[in-house]
Amino acid sequence: METLVSIKQYTSAAFIVYFLRKEPFSIFLLLMNLFIYGAYGYTGELITRLAEKRGHFPFLGGRDKEKLRKLAHQLQLHYVDFPLDDKETLNRVMSEFDIVINCAGPFSKTARPLVEACLQNKVHYLDITGEIGVFEWVASKAAEAGESNIVLLPGVGFDVVPTDCLAAFLKKQLPDATHLALAFYGAQAMSRGTALTMLENVHRGGAIREKGKIRKVPAAYDTRYISFNDEIQKLGVTIPWGDVSTAWHSTRIPNIRVYSVVNEKVLKMMKTSRYFGWLLGADPVQQQLRSRINRLVTGPSEAQRSSGRSYIWGEVRNGAGEVVTARLETPEGYQLTAMTAILAAEKLNKARIPAGFHTPSTAFGADFVMEVKGVRRDSPQHSMAV
């Protein structure tokens, strides 16, 4: 493990590099005291490289020393390697920072130790999870976060920034909405971390929110055709996406469903998993599938990230039958994640956000996603339910 350089020394070194580079970024960005855990993962590396490109000097962390060393040396950054079950090192490291971005999934395993260390050491916590259980557990720590005067803000990536902001935007259009539906579509490849998280949860079925409570439902519980724009109409199926948790905290709309686009083959597999989910959750099967994912899944290429687009659709309705729909178009999902994660850290570093648990929209407003280059939002469409 590389010796942990004092932050005062590290910041002084950053100023020297700043004057040598003569880059036109603001002092508040330079002074962001940021720690990125899981920096060498697929998405973690995108976030780290963007942070460095924007003039930050994040300290990098993770379990794999060699991967950390390689990335840190490429970017001329410092790093510290340790597992999260090493609580002594974890607390010593966290005591040096103001903000942490957790990029190490599955977050069901990494969020708890990092959040607890943040609470103990008064460090703002961000992550890029999309796991409902993680959102709900972090939300349960709201009072403790208030006492520690810190912000807990999970889900600052594609999960769940665009959908959460669209939900909050729609709530403003129809304040008495009782039902919210969200959907997304993007034809990009999947990262290894995302695939492993999906594998971990594949046997657990689906989830919706009904009458204010999260309800477990069978996989592929509901389907509907969704018009993402004039040219893209796709079949969506309900999935246990993070907004089943976060959109409730953002809007208090009691009935929420989230849809993702799938083809007929995947839809059939999802329905079949209702009967064989227990087998997919068995340790030998999980180990075999994890090995296959680690061997074969690499994530979208740079060209795919640069050219890809993602589409978000949302709909709210109230008891009187009023319906409002709206749409977003964004950069490719992993590209967007890097952008929104760093933007969230920058805004948290600069602005005074009330302490406690937040979603992206409760922290920064429904227009937060609109601050990202390449994001477009259509005007809302009002109608009456048929």
SEZA-976471 format. One record per residue (C-alpha): x, z, y. Coordinates in steps of 0.001 Angstrom, whole numbers, plus 500000, padded with zeros to 6 digits. Layout:
<marmis>
XZY...
</marmis>
This chain:
<marmis>
500000500000500000501392498999503363501942501893505737498983502325508062500258501549511542498772503746514266496069501958516198497775502738519503500906500969518311498816498147516863496872497646520103500099497628522134501482494962519830498276492986520311498762493017524084502281491649523668500988488851521440498215488199523973500625487643526823502864485513524618499946483318523565498383483279527052494944482763525520491893482988527837489861485660526087488504488801527694490102492214527513487079493777525809487462491364522887491163492097522580490524495820522456487986495693519635489230498224517108487993496432513983488545496977510258487437494306507753487108495490504151487024492764501500488850490461503900490220488118501226486899487268499532485312483891500195483109485059503071485469487850504111488228485314504696485932483124506805485071486157508938488708487245509184489950483819510208487230483447512814488018486904514202491682485927514582490727482579516097488591484352518703491552486484519750490956489660517757493504491575515726491453493054512875493065495395510387492423494104506857491481496094503774490573495658500112491611496468496572493845493486495766497221493985497438498562490508496729495523488707498121495542490954501180499246490506501751498960486717501548496108486493504059497551489114506409500937487413506522499354484020507205497502485436510200500187487957511231497810490895510779498207494333509230496529495414506024495977498400503769495039498152500082492982500837498359489901501178496142486807502761497658486789505569495092490016506834496677488128508996499180491221510584500695492709507219501655489300505847502639488685508672505126492226508533506470491892504801507095488404504956508571489409507686511011491561505076512780488801502580513612485668502114515714483927499334513754484047498229510124482676495023508626482141495402504889482516492012503178483033493342499642480134492780497289478199493652495315477166495929498165475224498152495804478692499426494839480569499290498151478057500213500860477612503863499879481265504993500053481913503038503254478755504256504996479503507858504030483038507485505397481637505949508596479239508868509034482054511364508521484486509597510868482018508275513489482616504579512807480023501824513362479116500091510083478326496376509614478014494393506407476777491038505121474520492248502314471209490720501329470304493385498761466969495135499352468141498363497738471178498509500018469075497978503142466670500719502102469447503184501286471273502518504556467975502910506442467560506324504819470747507378506660469259506695510104469022510362511123472591511078510021473779508034511974472019509376515045473752512729514622477126510981514263476341508731517232477041505550515281475185502347514446474467501340510857473766497600510863473734495925507439472905492249507032474801490581509889475250487296508036472876484565506892471315487524505114469416488401507331470197487339510923468202484070511199465188485258509225465136488669510911465353487144514374462621484636513543460408487462512239460897489416515471460229486279517534456964485635515671455898489251516075456122488763519851453844485729519591451212487603517558451619491361518124448759492320515774450076490264512845449312491704509435451103489150507250454564487583507531456001484780505414459596483572505740461432480763503963464853479130504045466453475980502712470026474726502665471739472431500207475109474186500137477125475517497218477251479233496432480220481602496775481507483660493872480397486904495513476863485640496086476637484420492499477868487768491120475346489684493227472532487432492008473695487921488431473646491688488835469999491536489917468691488610487853466876490829485339465070492879487980462404490307488883461047489790492373459815491898495281457326491603498119456048494061500690452394494901500428450478497336502648453784498601504009455337499345500608457895497369498626456272496185495420458119494863492393456625491626491106457534489132488364460153486498489148458653483432490854455579485494491691454219483033494261454918479437495280453922477304498253454959474067499904456751474610503198457330472184506057460785472958507466460525469997509850458792466624510030461055465227507318461689468181505008458795469557502949459880471600499939458494473868497240459339477497497959459204480422495547459198484121496381462531485890495948463665489485496570465430488583499845466616491261502246463800490678504750461358492323502352463121495432503623464471494537507065461540492576508494459395495686508052461861497778510032462000495050512701458280494247513029456209496833511127454201493952509691452895495488506452452710492403504202455873490313503786456940487558501421460186485565501501460551482140499883463537480039498885463530476380497897464142475645494209463752472611491987461351472474489063464094473287486525465125476477488343461497477455488853460903477151485111463986479293484409462780481941486854459419482124485142461088482297481730463185485256482940459970487298483170460088487560479389463843487582478758465091489456481821466050492430479696468481490177477815470066488865481022470656492462482080472435493448478858476125494301479296477527491658476877475510488896478563476424490130482040480121490223481116480015486700479694478204485316482725480525487165485143483514485589483410481931482159483739481188482680487443484724483929488141486098480851486407483845478156487808482314479208491137484422478699494253481965478269497138481305475353499494484233473314500759485279473206504398483615469793504709480369471143503249480426474095505634481142471905508641478454469319507933475801471468506255472630472685507948470195475434507050466490475515507832464354478601508405460549478705508561458312481604509459454589482281509701452520485245510865448776485726510776446388488465511786443033489751510624441151487386512913442671484349511195445118483431513969448298481830512638451634481228514373454507479303512801458052478685514046461216477055512716464956477437513109467798475080512289471260476630511952474795475822510816475487476059507082474872479555505713478437480758505161479541479220508442476699481030510181477616484296508465481120484239509923479763483478513380477047486135513421479205488833511836481893488512514506479338488117517280477574491296516120480864493221516128481713491917519608478306492877521003478447496292519353481902496799520836480724495863524314477106497055524595475510500471524244473266500194521195471157503286520398472661505197517485470935505010514115469907502346511631469327498831512961468462495333511894470023492424513803466910492010515960466427495711516729470083495925517760470398492721519783466914491237520183464981488356518650467164485820520487470421487089518992470681484125516613470160481740519552473550482822520941475254481015518058476396477464518741474386474919516812471187476965516396467887475392517452464414476934517476461189474946517740458356476045520008455844478201518106452717476471516801449363478264517046446396477559514786443504479172512910443524479810509187441425477392507190
</marmis>
